[in-house]
Each structure stands twice: as C-alpha cells, then as structure tokens.
Amino acid sequence: MPPYKLIPVNTSYIKPGASLDIIINNAGPYLENGDFLVISETPVSVSQERLVDESLFEPGLTAIFLSDVWSKYIWGYLLGPILRIKPRTIKNLRKLPKEARAHKEVVLKYYGILHALKPASEAGIDLSNVPGNFVSLLPEKSSQVAREIAKKIENRWKKEVVVLIIDTDATYQLGNFRFTCLPTAMRGIKSNLGIIGYLLGRMSKNKNPTPLGSSFPVKIEKALKMAELAEKYQKSQKNNLETVYKMQESFNANTNEITVDMLNSLNHTPAVIIKRIS
C-alpha cells in the first residue's frame, strides 16, 4: 500500500445553515494538486439544515414496538448476541430510553420500515454533533456539494483536488457485490437496503465507511480506501463525538441539554486531507 500523509482540517462548530467555506478556507493552505479532501456527512447535513426535532414527534404503535420490543429485547437479548454485533451496541440496546420511540417514528416517517427495522444507526440519521433533541438526516445531493466545494478550491486556491463526502455507516462486500444499508451512496455501491443490508453484512468480512458522493469520478476501491483512512484518523482525535453516548459523556449532560455553544466550545475536525507520498 502506498504511504499517505493525513492532515486534519480543524474548524469551529459548523452551525445550521452556515456555509462550508470554513472548511475550504482552513484546508486551502495545505492542499496540493491530486489531494483528497474527505468530509464527514454531518457538517454537510447541518449546513443544509437537514435537522429534525424528535421531541415534536408522537410515536405510534409501530414505533413503540420497534423501540421497546424489537430493538431493546429481540435485538438486545436474542439476535444481537446470535449475530455477534458489537458488545457496546448490545449494551446500548438493552438500556434504550423512552426517547428512542420518537426516534423510530422519525425513521419511519422519512425512510420507512426497511430502515426502521435496523436495531440502531438507522438510515444514517446522526444523533451526535447536533444540539438538543435534534438529529441530522443524510445530506442531499452529496456529489453536487462535493463538486461545488472542489470548484471553490480551484477558484480560490488554484488547486485541483478530489472532494469526497463520507458516512461512517458501513459499506459491505460479498464477492464483487458492494452494498450498504444507507438510503444513498456513490455509484458502484448498492444502497437503500436497510435491514436486508444489515443482515447480509453479518456475512461480510470487508467493511468500510460509505462514500456518499465525489467531485470527480474515482474507482470505488480508491474511494473506500480514502474513506477508511479518514475515518480512522478522525476516530483518533481527542474531541471526536462518534456517538450520542460519547457526546453525553464529553459534556456530562443529557442530549436535550446540549447547546450549539457547548458544541462550539470543542475543536472539530469535519474534514481530512489525504496526500499520497511518492
């Protein structure tokens, strides 16, 4: 494998409706032709104001069943151990709070039963890095956003780079078939499989973060590798709020108590520059 150099792009918290120009401005001085700029999906979603306040949703009977029985007990005590999902996930499922009912209602409303049947991380909806009872949906038109960012970089910094927007939810591989549970992914990955993809993924030994969109056509193997490198780097960062539980722990507060100002008090790494070292 060729060696790579990774450079973090640190910013303040990107607020709802704010421009992504702060990523461009902070990355620009370090970019060279041919680099990859890999951006996490949540700041893109927040910038697009793809936020939903779950406290406004009244869970129906289906959502209550999916939360209180299907996820908490059937997956937490039966299917989870049988299918050997992460012990941390099993632990979290077994102590699902009542607020999970409203979350399932949101999943049902925006993405349907196929995604709501997943025990956790449904449809790429992100509960971390957002304030209060809000969650962020997947960004819209990721490839278009990536192209716009690449164009701004070319105009301002005179550098031609590949911009990649990724999600931490997995892309799996069985033979030559690559697939994800997520509602959308870049070309070459079968998407929108929900619970079917999750079950098939239990048989896959190959797992990477999912590229959602690219500013320039790249081979899927290359995109997956760049996504993997960026995710590993971001997870190594001290202030990485990978899950809602990590966010609660970092602030010593319940989710509904977390504010934009609190999120802004941390150093964020929404993007990583990846350079190939010749």
ZIJOCOR-V104904 format. One record per run of one state. SS is the DSSP state (H for helix, E for strand, L for the rest). FROM is the first residue (numbers start at 1). TO is the last residue. If there is no record, write none. Layout:
# ZIJOCOR-V104904
ss=<SS;SS>
from=<FROM;FROM>
to=<TO;TO>
This chain:
# ZIJOCOR-V104904
ss=<L;E;L;H;L;E;H;L;E;H;L;H;L;H;L;H;L;H;L;H;L;E;L;E;L;H;L;E;L;E;L;E;L;H;L;E;L;H;L;H;L;H;L;H;L;E;L>
from=<1;4;12;21;29;36;41;48;51;54;57;61;84;87;95;99;112;113;117;122;125;126;127;134;137;142;158;162;175;177;181;190;191;194;202;206;215;220;236;244;252;255;258;260;265;268;277>
to=<3;11;20;28;35;40;47;50;53;56;60;83;86;94;98;111;112;116;121;124;125;126;133;136;141;157;161;174;176;180;189;190;193;201;205;214;219;235;243;251;254;257;259;264;267;276;278>
